[in-house]
């Protein structure tokens, strides 16, 4: 993918450079395992998976540049390294986490009717709902299979933790679907935060916890790593929701104000609606279902401005900072020495300070 002039000319701070290096190393370690897991799938499911991971175009020809950032497997390996483990032993767990993540993406895209991911059409938009859902199911099965066949003494505990995480992911998605059916005025900020932690924080927490398990960490350290990942994950979701409203389409790969177009009850929107006052009332009046073909870019811009005036953007950014502070405190419980925790902190900073 061609860089924008702004991105190409920007000098990255040291922590961003460290995160980029960690992500590239994780991708290099995990990709061969992912490819083998995908290549082992039956023909039609394999084809969809290869497309979804960005390794092939829809016609089956090779493709590059759409595989995602590998944040979750990088967290597994960074957590193992921070607690003195051998990262190569944690690679199967890292690959299992990435397979699980992509299972959730395939299913979420179908349920949310998201037509674009990673700057190209989503799998369901190309191959249909059934093939996308079945491919997601197969990826989740392959994730469990990797851990079963690993042979590491902690593999069984890792598999149980990952399975519990999947149940939490499903519960979070179910809550999200239920919230989207409700009137905006009937949606509370507390339940929206809980849903976001289940949908996003749970898997980042699980990734960090699995790294701790493979490093031989005790229960307290593993629990602290899980809490670190959850807090960083919630911060990530808050920033992601900000980007979903005010992000640059050239960088997000989605239309401007994509979350507003579908009236998504994202965290900035719910916070704005709950703020009270004239700005919140204006937003509530605008946030009803749009009429078919009646809404243009100017309408979406007006809604985004209403969210901002009601404080939704400022609240989300402040809350993301608070969650990062919580993440740092939890990490200090698991890894007292900052010199060995740097990789985890760099990754957490990376996911919460993405370009808009």
Secondary structure as a PSIPRED ss2 file (coil, helix, strand):
# PSIPRED VFORMAT (PSIPRED V4.0)

   1 X C   1.000  0.000  0.000
   2 X C   1.000  0.000  0.000
   3 X C   1.000  0.000  0.000
   4 X C   1.000  0.000  0.000
   5 X H   0.000  1.000  0.000
   6 X H   0.000  1.000  0.000
   7 X H   0.000  1.000  0.000
   8 X H   0.000  1.000  0.000
   9 X C   1.000  0.000  0.000
  10 X C   1.000  0.000  0.000
  11 X C   1.000  0.000  0.000
  12 X C   1.000  0.000  0.000
  13 X C   1.000  0.000  0.000
  14 X H   0.000  1.000  0.000
  15 X H   0.000  1.000  0.000
  16 X H   0.000  1.000  0.000
  17 X H   0.000  1.000  0.000
  18 X H   0.000  1.000  0.000
  19 X H   0.000  1.000  0.000
  20 X H   0.000  1.000  0.000
  21 X H   0.000  1.000  0.000
  22 X H   0.000  1.000  0.000
  23 X H   0.000  1.000  0.000
  24 X H   0.000  1.000  0.000
  25 X H   0.000  1.000  0.000
  26 X H   0.000  1.000  0.000
  27 X H   0.000  1.000  0.000
  28 X H   0.000  1.000  0.000
  29 X H   0.000  1.000  0.000
  30 X H   0.000  1.000  0.000
  31 X H   0.000  1.000  0.000
  32 X H   0.000  1.000  0.000
  33 X H   0.000  1.000  0.000
  34 X H   0.000  1.000  0.000
  35 X H   0.000  1.000  0.000
  36 X H   0.000  1.000  0.000
  37 X H   0.000  1.000  0.000
  38 X H   0.000  1.000  0.000
  39 X H   0.000  1.000  0.000
  40 X C   1.000  0.000  0.000
  41 X C   1.000  0.000  0.000
  42 X C   1.000  0.000  0.000
  43 X H   0.000  1.000  0.000
  44 X H   0.000  1.000  0.000
  45 X H   0.000  1.000  0.000
  46 X H   0.000  1.000  0.000
  47 X H   0.000  1.000  0.000
  48 X H   0.000  1.000  0.000
  49 X H   0.000  1.000  0.000
  50 X H   0.000  1.000  0.000
  51 X H   0.000  1.000  0.000
  52 X H   0.000  1.000  0.000
  53 X C   1.000  0.000  0.000
  54 X C   1.000  0.000  0.000
  55 X C   1.000  0.000  0.000
  56 X E   0.000  0.000  1.000
  57 X C   1.000  0.000  0.000
  58 X C   1.000  0.000  0.000
  59 X C   1.000  0.000  0.000
  60 X C   1.000  0.000  0.000
  61 X C   1.000  0.000  0.000
  62 X E   0.000  0.000  1.000
  63 X C   1.000  0.000  0.000
  64 X C   1.000  0.000  0.000
  65 X C   1.000  0.000  0.000
  66 X C   1.000  0.000  0.000
  67 X C   1.000  0.000  0.000
  68 X C   1.000  0.000  0.000
  69 X C   1.000  0.000  0.000
  70 X C   1.000  0.000  0.000
  71 X H   0.000  1.000  0.000
  72 X H   0.000  1.000  0.000
  73 X H   0.000  1.000  0.000
  74 X H   0.000  1.000  0.000
  75 X H   0.000  1.000  0.000
  76 X H   0.000  1.000  0.000
  77 X H   0.000  1.000  0.000
  78 X H   0.000  1.000  0.000
  79 X H   0.000  1.000  0.000
  80 X H   0.000  1.000  0.000
  81 X H   0.000  1.000  0.000
  82 X H   0.000  1.000  0.000
  83 X C   1.000  0.000  0.000
  84 X C   1.000  0.000  0.000
  85 X C   1.000  0.000  0.000
  86 X C   1.000  0.000  0.000
  87 X H   0.000  1.000  0.000
  88 X H   0.000  1.000  0.000
  89 X H   0.000  1.000  0.000
  90 X H   0.000  1.000  0.000
  91 X H   0.000  1.000  0.000
  92 X H   0.000  1.000  0.000
  93 X H   0.000  1.000  0.000
  94 X H   0.000  1.000  0.000
  95 X H   0.000  1.000  0.000
  96 X H   0.000  1.000  0.000
  97 X H   0.000  1.000  0.000
  98 X H   0.000  1.000  0.000
  99 X H   0.000  1.000  0.000
 100 X H   0.000  1.000  0.000
 101 X H   0.000  1.000  0.000
 102 X H   0.000  1.000  0.000
 103 X H   0.000  1.000  0.000
 104 X H   0.000  1.000  0.000
 105 X H   0.000  1.000  0.000
 106 X H   0.000  1.000  0.000
 107 X H   0.000  1.000  0.000
 108 X H   0.000  1.000  0.000
 109 X H   0.000  1.000  0.000
 110 X H   0.000  1.000  0.000
 111 X H   0.000  1.000  0.000
 112 X H   0.000  1.000  0.000
 113 X C   1.000  0.000  0.000
 114 X C   1.000  0.000  0.000
 115 X C   1.000  0.000  0.000
 116 X E   0.000  0.000  1.000
 117 X E   0.000  0.000  1.000
 118 X C   1.000  0.000  0.000
 119 X C   1.000  0.000  0.000
 120 X E   0.000  0.000  1.000
 121 X E   0.000  0.000  1.000
 122 X C   1.000  0.000  0.000
 123 X H   0.000  1.000  0.000
 124 X H   0.000  1.000  0.000
 125 X H   0.000  1.000  0.000
 126 X H   0.000  1.000  0.000
 127 X H   0.000  1.000  0.000
 128 X C   1.000  0.000  0.000
 129 X H   0.000  1.000  0.000
 130 X H   0.000  1.000  0.000
 131 X H   0.000  1.000  0.000
 132 X H   0.000  1.000  0.000
 133 X H   0.000  1.000  0.000
 134 X H   0.000  1.000  0.000
 135 X H   0.000  1.000  0.000
 136 X H   0.000  1.000  0.000
 137 X H   0.000  1.000  0.000
 138 X H   0.000  1.000  0.000
 139 X H   0.000  1.000  0.000
 140 X H   0.000  1.000  0.000
 141 X H   0.000  1.000  0.000
 142 X H   0.000  1.000  0.000
 143 X H   0.000  1.000  0.000
 144 X H   0.000  1.000  0.000
 145 X H   0.000  1.000  0.000
 146 X H   0.000  1.000  0.000
 147 X H   0.000  1.000  0.000
 148 X H   0.000  1.000  0.000
 149 X C   1.000  0.000  0.000
 150 X C   1.000  0.000  0.000
 151 X C   1.000  0.000  0.000
 152 X C   1.000  0.000  0.000
 153 X C   1.000  0.000  0.000
 154 X C   1.000  0.000  0.000
 155 X H   0.000  1.000  0.000
 156 X H   0.000  1.000  0.000
 157 X H   0.000  1.000  0.000
 158 X H   0.000  1.000  0.000
 159 X H   0.000  1.000  0.000
 160 X H   0.000  1.000  0.000
 161 X H   0.000  1.000  0.000
 162 X H   0.000  1.000  0.000
 163 X H   0.000  1.000  0.000
 164 X H   0.000  1.000  0.000
 165 X H   0.000  1.000  0.000
 166 X H   0.000  1.000  0.000
 167 X H   0.000  1.000  0.000
 168 X H   0.000  1.000  0.000
 169 X H   0.000  1.000  0.000
 170 X H   0.000  1.000  0.000
 171 X H   0.000  1.000  0.000
 172 X H   0.000  1.000  0.000
 173 X H   0.000  1.000  0.000
 174 X H   0.000  1.000  0.000
 175 X H   0.000  1.000  0.000
 176 X H   0.000  1.000  0.000
 177 X H   0.000  1.000  0.000
 178 X H   0.000  1.000  0.000
 179 X H   0.000  1.000  0.000
 180 X H   0.000  1.000  0.000
 181 X H   0.000  1.000  0.000
 182 X C   1.000  0.000  0.000
 183 X C   1.000  0.000  0.000
 184 X H   0.000  1.000  0.000
 185 X H   0.000  1.000  0.000
 186 X H   0.000  1.000  0.000
 187 X C   1.000  0.000  0.000
 188 X C   1.000  0.000  0.000
 189 X H   0.000  1.000  0.000
 190 X H   0.000  1.000  0.000
 191 X H   0.000  1.000  0.000
 192 X H   0.000  1.000  0.000
 193 X H   0.000  1.000  0.000
 194 X H   0.000  1.000  0.000
 195 X H   0.000  1.000  0.000
 196 X H   0.000  1.000  0.000
 197 X H   0.000  1.000  0.000
 198 X H   0.000  1.000  0.000
 199 X H   0.000  1.000  0.000
 200 X H   0.000  1.000  0.000
 201 X H   0.000  1.000  0.000
 202 X H   0.000  1.000  0.000
 203 X H   0.000  1.000  0.000
 204 X H   0.000  1.000  0.000
 205 X H   0.000  1.000  0.000
 206 X H   0.000  1.000  0.000
 207 X H   0.000  1.000  0.000
 208 X H   0.000  1.000  0.000
 209 X H   0.000  1.000  0.000
 210 X H   0.000  1.000  0.000
 211 X H   0.000  1.000  0.000
 212 X H   0.000  1.000  0.000
 213 X H   0.000  1.000  0.000
 214 X H   0.000  1.000  0.000
 215 X C   1.000  0.000  0.000
 216 X C   1.000  0.000  0.000
 217 X C   1.000  0.000  0.000
 218 X C   1.000  0.000  0.000
 219 X H   0.000  1.000  0.000
 220 X H   0.000  1.000  0.000
 221 X H   0.000  1.000  0.000
 222 X H   0.000  1.000  0.000
 223 X H   0.000  1.000  0.000
 224 X H   0.000  1.000  0.000
 225 X H   0.000  1.000  0.000
 226 X H   0.000  1.000  0.000
 227 X H   0.000  1.000  0.000
 228 X H   0.000  1.000  0.000
 229 X H   0.000  1.000  0.000
 230 X H   0.000  1.000  0.000
 231 X H   0.000  1.000  0.000
 232 X H   0.000  1.000  0.000
 233 X H   0.000  1.000  0.000
 234 X H   0.000  1.000  0.000
 235 X H   0.000  1.000  0.000
 236 X H   0.000  1.000  0.000
 237 X H   0.000  1.000  0.000
 238 X H   0.000  1.000  0.000
 239 X H   0.000  1.000  0.000
 240 X H   0.000  1.000  0.000
 241 X H   0.000  1.000  0.000
 242 X H   0.000  1.000  0.000
 243 X H   0.000  1.000  0.000
 244 X H   0.000  1.000  0.000
 245 X H   0.000  1.000  0.000
 246 X H   0.000  1.000  0.000
 247 X C   1.000  0.000  0.000
 248 X C   1.000  0.000  0.000
 249 X H   0.000  1.000  0.000
 250 X H   0.000  1.000  0.000
 251 X H   0.000  1.000  0.000
 252 X H   0.000  1.000  0.000
 253 X C   1.000  0.000  0.000
 254 X C   1.000  0.000  0.000
 255 X C   1.000  0.000  0.000
 256 X C   1.000  0.000  0.000
 257 X C   1.000  0.000  0.000
 258 X H   0.000  1.000  0.000
 259 X H   0.000  1.000  0.000
 260 X H   0.000  1.000  0.000
 261 X H   0.000  1.000  0.000
 262 X C   1.000  0.000  0.000
 263 X C   1.000  0.000  0.000
 264 X C   1.000  0.000  0.000
 265 X C   1.000  0.000  0.000
 266 X C   1.000  0.000  0.000
 267 X H   0.000  1.000  0.000
 268 X H   0.000  1.000  0.000
 269 X H   0.000  1.000  0.000
 270 X H   0.000  1.000  0.000
 271 X H   0.000  1.000  0.000
 272 X H   0.000  1.000  0.000
 273 X H   0.000  1.000  0.000
 274 X C   1.000  0.000  0.000
 275 X C   1.000  0.000  0.000
 276 X C   1.000  0.000  0.000
 277 X C   1.000  0.000  0.000
 278 X H   0.000  1.000  0.000
 279 X H   0.000  1.000  0.000
 280 X H   0.000  1.000  0.000
 281 X H   0.000  1.000  0.000
 282 X H   0.000  1.000  0.000
 283 X H   0.000  1.000  0.000
 284 X H   0.000  1.000  0.000
 285 X H   0.000  1.000  0.000
 286 X H   0.000  1.000  0.000
 287 X C   1.000  0.000  0.000
 288 X C   1.000  0.000  0.000
 289 X C   1.000  0.000  0.000
 290 X C   1.000  0.000  0.000
 291 X C   1.000  0.000  0.000
 292 X C   1.000  0.000  0.000
 293 X C   1.000  0.000  0.000
 294 X C   1.000  0.000  0.000
 295 X C   1.000  0.000  0.000
 296 X C   1.000  0.000  0.000
 297 X H   0.000  1.000  0.000
 298 X H   0.000  1.000  0.000
 299 X H   0.000  1.000  0.000
 300 X H   0.000  1.000  0.000
 301 X H   0.000  1.000  0.000
 302 X H   0.000  1.000  0.000
 303 X H   0.000  1.000  0.000
 304 X H   0.000  1.000  0.000
 305 X H   0.000  1.000  0.000
 306 X H   0.000  1.000  0.000
 307 X H   0.000  1.000  0.000
 308 X H   0.000  1.000  0.000
 309 X H   0.000  1.000  0.000
 310 X C   1.000  0.000  0.000
 311 X C   1.000  0.000  0.000
 312 X H   0.000  1.000  0.000
 313 X H   0.000  1.000  0.000
 314 X H   0.000  1.000  0.000
 315 X H   0.000  1.000  0.000
 316 X H   0.000  1.000  0.000
 317 X H   0.000  1.000  0.000
 318 X H   0.000  1.000  0.000
 319 X H   0.000  1.000  0.000
 320 X H   0.000  1.000  0.000
 321 X H   0.000  1.000  0.000
 322 X H   0.000  1.000  0.000
 323 X H   0.000  1.000  0.000
 324 X H   0.000  1.000  0.000
 325 X H   0.000  1.000  0.000
 326 X H   0.000  1.000  0.000
 327 X H   0.000  1.000  0.000
 328 X H   0.000  1.000  0.000
 329 X H   0.000  1.000  0.000
 330 X H   0.000  1.000  0.000
 331 X H   0.000  1.000  0.000
 332 X H   0.000  1.000  0.000
 333 X H   0.000  1.000  0.000
 334 X H   0.000  1.000  0.000
 335 X C   1.000  0.000  0.000
 336 X C   1.000  0.000  0.000
 337 X C   1.000  0.000  0.000
 338 X H   0.000  1.000  0.000
 339 X H   0.000  1.000  0.000
 340 X H   0.000  1.000  0.000
 341 X H   0.000  1.000  0.000
 342 X H   0.000  1.000  0.000
 343 X H   0.000  1.000  0.000
 344 X H   0.000  1.000  0.000
 345 X H   0.000  1.000  0.000
 346 X H   0.000  1.000  0.000
 347 X H   0.000  1.000  0.000
 348 X H   0.000  1.000  0.000
 349 X H   0.000  1.000  0.000
 350 X H   0.000  1.000  0.000
 351 X H   0.000  1.000  0.000
 352 X H   0.000  1.000  0.000
 353 X C   1.000  0.000  0.000
 354 X C   1.000  0.000  0.000
 355 X C   1.000  0.000  0.000
 356 X C   1.000  0.000  0.000
